[in-house]
């Protein structure tokens, strides 16, 4: 397999990890790094002096004969940067979520198809060996028929001023659920509260109903004394707990179950039979999920195969979050995950964002209507959606750069932090 020439855009919290991962796999080499923050560029230069090109403007990477670009910048910039890369025939790996609304996400997916480019979204849990083992248990019937799933993703911080806890943390659990169950949810209902910042929810409870009858629940919080990353799956035969904070025993299988048995053929009361067995933690060969994710991207580009977390998968995750946001502002009512929108968002003064439908069980995606540029749109729970890189992408000395041929809105919060729930991502170069 030929060595993949990669450029990385964004070197804040997660970008340096991506640089490291791609430099460590033999299938790829990092030829260029871009970030508008000069100090971050200097930090990468010190650690990786053999990288050939560094830039304050990501568009400088377009003249370097790269094969692919890795995008790890604030959420509001994803659409503009990914779109620019795809239009130049570059394969793209972009951090989650793919975009701030399903309309933009769909446009990126369709553009990747038109340009015959690989588009992969960094839903890293899909590449976690423990999650892979969990999916195998569900698919094989080891746990029996799945009754419900409970997910908890909480901790103290990091608080964001530009997006709420749902946009920040839900992509992790939603992508995990879609992967292990192999189906998108039918509906979602969400309740949340803003405890620290007005109008920015920092605690949320999300319930999803799936076509197979499975109920899943996710609790998300920036305001919890203990960091928890746990998924509990309850089946008719066994139960399993996946704890990503655990260093070794990430999966624990509980041989426990209860069944209701009617003692006779009459209409008497049910008797309950409880089974208490052993607790087993299976051996899992632990590999770094990020390394596996980057390796998968390199192999997909080399073999020209669609990734596990391709653009369509990224679109589904965005559609679920959109439905969760609509439910949140409408008092927690169940909202179908079908791309339909109700009244315009009330969190910010914005226009309605029209969302296309989510894929049906047959994998079909309804057509989306045409889009006119320029447009101004801000999604529920986030101050920004797509952002003008004409404004953002300037060197620190203030010299302007050549604008892209599409004008975008001019307002942006440059302090937009990470949407991975830990720290700031790279600023847009």
ChimeraX attribute file (.defattr): number of C-alpha atoms within 10 A of each C-alpha:
attribute: neighborCount
match mode: 1-to-1
recipient: residues
	/A:1	10
	/A:2	10
	/A:3	14
	/A:4	21
	/A:5	19
	/A:6	28
	/A:7	29
	/A:8	27
	/A:9	31
	/A:10	30
	/A:11	30
	/A:12	23
	/A:13	19
	/A:14	19
	/A:15	27
	/A:16	21
	/A:17	14
	/A:18	24
	/A:19	24
	/A:20	16
	/A:21	20
	/A:22	27
	/A:23	18
	/A:24	15
	/A:25	15
	/A:26	13
	/A:27	19
	/A:28	23
	/A:29	18
	/A:30	27
	/A:31	20
	/A:32	22
	/A:33	30
	/A:34	29
	/A:35	27
	/A:36	23
	/A:37	21
	/A:38	16
	/A:39	11
	/A:40	19
	/A:41	20
	/A:42	13
	/A:43	13
	/A:44	19
	/A:45	16
	/A:46	9
	/A:47	11
	/A:48	14
	/A:49	11
	/A:50	10
	/A:51	17
	/A:52	11
	/A:53	16
	/A:54	21
	/A:55	19
	/A:56	23
	/A:57	23
	/A:58	26
	/A:59	19
	/A:60	15
	/A:61	22
	/A:62	16
	/A:63	7
	/A:64	13
	/A:65	12
	/A:66	18
	/A:67	19
	/A:68	26
	/A:69	26
	/A:70	27
	/A:71	29
	/A:72	29
	/A:73	31
	/A:74	25
	/A:75	28
	/A:76	26
	/A:77	24
	/A:78	27
	/A:79	22
	/A:80	20
	/A:81	23
	/A:82	24
	/A:83	18
	/A:84	19
	/A:85	22
	/A:86	24
	/A:87	15
	/A:88	11
	/A:89	19
	/A:90	24
	/A:91	27
	/A:92	27
	/A:93	27
	/A:94	27
	/A:95	25
	/A:96	28
	/A:97	26
	/A:98	34
	/A:99	26
	/A:100	28
	/A:101	25
	/A:102	26
	/A:103	22
	/A:104	25
	/A:105	26
	/A:106	25
	/A:107	18
	/A:108	26
	/A:109	23
	/A:110	14
	/A:111	18
	/A:112	24
	/A:113	14
	/A:114	12
	/A:115	14
	/A:116	14
	/A:117	23
	/A:118	25
	/A:119	29
	/A:120	30
	/A:121	25
	/A:122	25
	/A:123	28
	/A:124	19
	/A:125	20
	/A:126	23
	/A:127	22
	/A:128	21
	/A:129	18
	/A:130	24
	/A:131	21
	/A:132	16
	/A:133	17
	/A:134	21
	/A:135	18
	/A:136	13
	/A:137	16
	/A:138	18
	/A:139	15
	/A:140	10
	/A:141	14
	/A:142	15
	/A:143	22
	/A:144	16
	/A:145	16
	/A:146	20
	/A:147	16
	/A:148	15
	/A:149	21
	/A:150	17
	/A:151	24
	/A:152	19
	/A:153	20
	/A:154	22
	/A:155	18
	/A:156	14
	/A:157	17
	/A:158	19
	/A:159	23
	/A:160	23
	/A:161	15
	/A:162	19
	/A:163	24
	/A:164	27
	/A:165	27
	/A:166	29
	/A:167	26
	/A:168	27
	/A:169	21
	/A:170	25
	/A:171	22
	/A:172	22
	/A:173	24
	/A:174	22
	/A:175	25
	/A:176	24
	/A:177	25
	/A:178	17
	/A:179	20
	/A:180	18
	/A:181	16
	/A:182	12
	/A:183	17
	/A:184	25
	/A:185	26
	/A:186	19
	/A:187	20
	/A:188	28
	/A:189	23
	/A:190	27
	/A:191	20
	/A:192	24
	/A:193	17
	/A:194	14
	/A:195	13
	/A:196	13
	/A:197	13
	/A:198	10
	/A:199	16
	/A:200	23
	/A:201	23
	/A:202	25
	/A:203	21
	/A:204	22
	/A:205	19
	/A:206	23
	/A:207	20
	/A:208	25
	/A:209	20
	/A:210	17
	/A:211	12
	/A:212	13
	/A:213	12
	/A:214	15
	/A:215	17
	/A:216	22
	/A:217	20
	/A:218	21
	/A:219	21
	/A:220	25
	/A:221	28
	/A:222	26
	/A:223	17
	/A:224	14
	/A:225	11
	/A:226	10
	/A:227	16
	/A:228	18
	/A:229	18
	/A:230	20
	/A:231	24
	/A:232	19
	/A:233	20
	/A:234	21
	/A:235	20
	/A:236	16
	/A:237	18
	/A:238	21
	/A:239	22
	/A:240	24
	/A:241	20
	/A:242	21
	/A:243	20
	/A:244	18
	/A:245	12
	/A:246	12
	/A:247	8
	/A:248	13
	/A:249	16
	/A:250	20
	/A:251	24
	/A:252	16
	/A:253	20
	/A:254	19
	/A:255	16
	/A:256	18
	/A:257	16
	/A:258	13
	/A:259	13
	/A:260	11
	/A:261	11
	/A:262	13
	/A:263	12
	/A:264	9
	/A:265	6
	/A:266	7
	/A:267	8
	/A:268	9
	/A:269	11
	/A:270	12
	/A:271	11
	/A:272	12
	/A:273	10
	/A:274	11
	/A:275	12
	/A:276	10
	/A:277	12
	/A:278	8
	/A:279	13
	/A:280	13
	/A:281	14
	/A:282	13
	/A:283	12
	/A:284	14
	/A:285	9
	/A:286	12
	/A:287	12
	/A:288	12
	/A:289	16
	/A:290	20
	/A:291	20
	/A:292	18
	/A:293	27
	/A:294	24
	/A:295	18
	/A:296	20
	/A:297	32
	/A:298	28
	/A:299	19
	/A:300	18
	/A:301	20
	/A:302	16
	/A:303	10
	/A:304	13
	/A:305	14
	/A:306	18
	/A:307	19
	/A:308	18
	/A:309	23
	/A:310	20
	/A:311	27
	/A:312	24
	/A:313	22
	/A:314	27
	/A:315	29
	/A:316	27
	/A:317	29
	/A:318	31
	/A:319	27
	/A:320	28
	/A:321	27
	/A:322	29
	/A:323	24
	/A:324	32
	/A:325	26
	/A:326	28
	/A:327	23
	/A:328	26
	/A:329	18
	/A:330	18
	/A:331	12
	/A:332	19
	/A:333	16
	/A:334	20
	/A:335	25
	/A:336	22
	/A:337	24
	/A:338	21
	/A:339	22
	/A:340	17
	/A:341	18
	/A:342	13
	/A:343	11
	/A:344	16
	/A:345	20
	/A:346	15
	/A:347	15
	/A:348	15
	/A:349	11
	/A:350	16
	/A:351	15
	/A:352	16
	/A:353	22
	/A:354	18
	/A:355	22
	/A:356	23
	/A:357	22
	/A:358	26
	/A:359	20
	/A:360	13
	/A:361	11
	/A:362	6
	/A:363	10
	/A:364	10
	/A:365	14
	/A:366	13
	/A:367	9
	/A:368	13
	/A:369	10
	/A:370	7
	/A:371	11
	/A:372	6
	/A:373	9
	/A:374	10
	/A:375	11
	/A:376	17
	/A:377	19
	/A:378	22
	/A:379	25
	/A:380	30
	/A:381	27
	/A:382	23
	/A:383	22
	/A:384	24
	/A:385	22
	/A:386	24
	/A:387	26
	/A:388	22
	/A:389	24
	/A:390	19
	/A:391	16
	/A:392	21
	/A:393	23
	/A:394	21
	/A:395	17
	/A:396	13
	/A:397	7
	/A:398	8
	/A:399	8
	/A:400	13
	/A:401	15
	/A:402	10
	/A:403	14
	/A:404	13
	/A:405	8
	/A:406	12
	/A:407	15
	/A:408	18
	/A:409	18
	/A:410	12
	/A:411	13
	/A:412	19
	/A:413	14
	/A:414	12
	/A:415	13
	/A:416	23
	/A:417	26
	/A:418	24
	/A:419	27
	/A:420	22
	/A:421	21
	/A:422	16
	/A:423	16
	/A:424	21
	/A:425	23
	/A:426	26
	/A:427	28
	/A:428	27
	/A:429	26
